[in-house]
Amino acid sequence: MNGPGVVNGPVVVGVDGSEASLTAVRVAAREAALRGVGLRLVHAFGGPSVHVPPWSPASAGVRELVDGTLAEAERRARTAAPHLEISRDVVVGEPVMVLELETRTASLAVVGSRGLSRFGSLLLGSTAAHLAAHAGCPVLVVRGRPDPAGPVLLAVDGSPHAEPAVEFAFAHASRHGTDLVALHAWNTHTERVYDAPGDPPFVTYDEERLRHEEERVLAEALVGPGKKYPDVEVRRRLVRGRVRHTLIEASADAGLVVVGARGRGGFTGLLLGSVSQAVLHHADCPVAVVRAAEK
């Protein structure tokens, strides 16, 4: 059940008591308020990687610790959005699997970029990367500089699988009242199929022709959402260069980077390949990963 998520579902956020997860709670609360949905605080307890006795959340001392963790998370959420409907839950299980299940009924999942090394761990490598590949809703990883300001930076590749990411980026920019920078990276190794008479049956390396084709891809990807969100000012950036480097460099001036899945050209394999790992680990602002629905 992968895809854009349940429209009216809550924003779910993983809580482990670390400062990074509490920052994620604040971001999640703001997102929930802007979307007009509730916020769900989830603390995952235990799992096979935690080498501790078989406690349960009801064990002596553990309930107090968990309650304190969730109470502080709710306090942070109330500070960010005082009138928000908030629910909280403790679930026994491996955090990454607990959150994956939670995403099936959520409109957005929010996680911190780093967490605790044990009890309820929400480390980026194990949780955010897994959710980016398997979540049932968009995943927002809170990382980079504190309270980043700037436009939404959208990675555009023009493939049908990337359309949910484009929609998400426009909607986010509209809710936050910010601009959108649509970035499309290309190089002479980008493969395109040209159907004009006389084209050779192999990749064409006419740089000028290729650049015009990439301009068309970028423009067409923005037509529909541009009409749906006329309040969003869009700036197009066609950049010749390596995708990974280009996105990370541009993230320094962005408030959020939005990437899709199953792209073509430079963005192929974005979720599971080196580009996604680089952006998730090195972007200078939060990163949203939006998957296309599986058919």
FENHU-V625083 format. One record per residue. N is the residue number from 1. PSI is psi as a letter, one per 40 degrees, with the letter a starting at -180 (999 if undefined). OMEGA is omega as a letter, one per 20 degrees, with the letter a starting at -180 (NA if undefined). D_LAST is the distance of its C-alpha to the last C-alpha in Angstrom with 1 decimal. Layout:
n = <N;N>
psi = <PSI;PSI>
omega = <OMEGA;OMEGA>
d_last = <D_LAST;D_LAST>
This chain:
n = <1;2;3;4;5;6;7;8;9;10;11;12;13;14;15;16;17;18;19;20;21;22;23;24;25;26;27;28;29;30;31;32;33;34;35;36;37;38;39;40;41;42;43;44;45;46;47;48;49;50;51;52;53;54;55;56;57;58;59;60;61;62;63;64;65;66;67;68;69;70;71;72;73;74;75;76;77;78;79;80;81;82;83;84;85;86;87;88;89;90;91;92;93;94;95;96;97;98;99;100;101;102;103;104;105;106;107;108;109;110;111;112;113;114;115;116;117;118;119;120;121;122;123;124;125;126;127;128;129;130;131;132;133;134;135;136;137;138;139;140;141;142;143;144;145;146;147;148;149;150;151;152;153;154;155;156;157;158;159;160;161;162;163;164;165;166;167;168;169;170;171;172;173;174;175;176;177;178;179;180;181;182;183;184;185;186;187;188;189;190;191;192;193;194;195;196;197;198;199;200;201;202;203;204;205;206;207;208;209;210;211;212;213;214;215;216;217;218;219;220;221;222;223;224;225;226;227;228;229;230;231;232;233;234;235;236;237;238;239;240;241;242;243;244;245;246;247;248;249;250;251;252;253;254;255;256;257;258;259;260;261;262;263;264;265;266;267;268;269;270;271;272;273;274;275;276;277;278;279;280;281;282;283;284;285;286;287;288;289;290;291;292;293;294;295>
psi = <f;i;a;e;i;h;d;e;i;i;h;h;h;h;h;e;e;i;d;d;d;d;d;d;d;d;d;d;d;d;d;d;d;d;e;f;i;i;h;h;h;h;h;h;h;a;i;d;e;h;g;i;i;g;i;i;e;e;i;h;d;d;d;d;d;d;d;d;d;d;d;d;d;d;d;d;d;d;d;d;g;d;e;i;h;h;i;i;i;h;h;h;i;h;d;d;d;d;d;d;d;d;e;d;e;i;d;i;h;h;i;i;e;i;a;i;e;a;h;f;h;f;i;d;d;d;d;d;d;d;d;d;d;e;i;e;i;i;h;h;h;h;i;a;i;i;f;h;i;i;i;h;h;h;h;h;e;e;i;d;e;e;d;d;d;d;d;d;d;d;d;d;d;d;d;e;f;i;i;h;h;h;h;h;i;i;i;e;e;h;h;i;h;h;e;i;h;e;h;i;f;i;h;h;f;h;d;d;d;d;d;d;d;d;d;d;d;d;d;d;d;e;d;d;d;d;d;d;g;e;e;h;h;h;h;h;h;h;h;h;a;h;d;d;d;d;d;d;d;d;e;d;e;i;d;h;h;h;i;a;i;f;a;i;b;d;e;h;f;d;d;e;a;d;d;d;d;d;d;d;d;e;i;e;i;i;h;h;h;h;i;i;h;h;999>
omega = <r;r;a;r;r;a;a;r;a;r;a;a;r;a;r;r;r;r;r;a;r;r;r;r;r;r;a;r;r;r;r;a;r;a;a;r;r;r;r;r;a;r;r;a;r;a;a;a;a;a;r;r;a;r;r;a;a;a;a;r;a;r;r;a;a;r;r;r;a;r;r;r;r;r;r;a;a;r;a;a;a;a;a;r;a;r;r;a;r;a;r;r;r;a;a;r;r;a;r;r;a;a;a;r;a;r;r;r;a;r;r;a;r;a;a;a;r;a;r;a;r;a;a;a;a;a;a;a;r;r;r;a;a;a;r;r;r;a;r;r;a;a;r;a;a;r;a;r;r;a;r;r;a;r;a;r;r;a;r;a;a;a;r;r;r;r;a;a;r;a;r;r;r;r;a;r;a;r;r;r;r;a;r;a;a;r;a;r;r;a;r;r;r;a;a;r;r;r;r;a;r;a;a;a;r;a;a;r;r;r;r;r;r;r;r;r;a;a;a;a;a;a;a;r;r;r;a;a;a;r;a;r;a;r;a;r;r;a;r;a;a;a;a;a;a;a;a;r;a;a;a;a;a;r;r;r;r;r;r;a;r;r;r;r;a;a;r;r;a;a;a;a;a;a;a;r;a;a;a;a;a;r;a;r;r;a;r;r;a;a;r;r;r;a;NA>
d_last = <9.1;9.2;9.7;12.9;14.3;16.2;18.3;21.5;21.0;23.8;24.1;24.4;26.7;27.9;31.7;33.9;37.2;37.3;38.2;34.9;32.9;35.4;34.8;31.1;32.0;34.0;31.2;28.7;31.4;31.7;28.0;27.9;31.0;29.7;26.5;28.5;26.8;28.3;28.6;27.9;29.9;28.9;31.1;29.9;32.9;33.4;31.3;32.2;33.0;35.6;38.9;40.7;42.0;39.6;40.1;38.3;38.1;41.0;43.3;46.5;46.1;42.4;41.7;44.1;42.4;38.9;40.2;42.0;38.9;36.8;39.8;40.2;36.6;36.9;40.2;38.5;35.7;38.5;40.3;37.4;36.4;39.2;37.7;34.3;33.0;32.6;31.6;32.0;31.3;32.2;29.8;31.0;28.7;27.6;26.9;23.7;22.1;23.6;22.2;18.7;18.9;20.5;17.8;15.5;17.9;19.2;18.9;20.3;21.5;24.8;26.6;29.8;30.2;32.6;33.9;36.2;36.6;36.7;36.5;33.1;32.3;29.6;30.2;28.1;27.6;26.2;24.5;23.4;22.1;20.1;18.7;17.9;15.5;14.2;14.9;12.9;14.9;16.9;19.7;23.2;25.6;29.2;31.4;34.0;37.0;37.8;36.9;35.6;36.3;34.9;32.1;28.4;27.6;24.2;23.1;21.9;20.4;19.2;15.7;12.8;11.2;14.5;14.7;14.0;16.9;19.1;18.6;19.5;22.5;23.9;23.6;25.2;28.0;28.6;29.0;31.3;33.2;32.8;32.2;29.2;29.6;26.9;27.5;26.4;28.0;28.7;31.2;32.5;30.1;27.0;25.6;25.3;25.3;28.2;28.8;32.3;35.0;36.7;34.0;34.2;31.4;30.9;30.2;32.4;34.5;36.2;36.0;36.9;34.4;31.7;32.6;32.4;28.9;27.7;29.4;27.5;24.1;25.2;26.6;23.6;21.2;23.5;24.4;22.0;22.3;26.0;26.6;24.9;26.9;30.3;32.0;30.4;32.6;30.6;32.2;30.7;31.5;31.1;32.3;33.1;32.8;30.8;27.7;28.5;32.1;31.4;29.0;31.3;34.3;32.9;31.9;35.6;35.9;32.6;31.8;28.2;26.0;22.3;20.0;16.3;14.1;13.2;15.9;18.3;22.1;23.7;20.8;18.8;17.9;19.1;17.7;19.1;21.9;25.3;24.6;22.7;25.3;28.0;26.8;26.2;29.7;31.7;30.7;33.6;31.6;28.6;25.2;21.9;18.6;15.6;12.1;9.2;6.3;3.8;0.0>
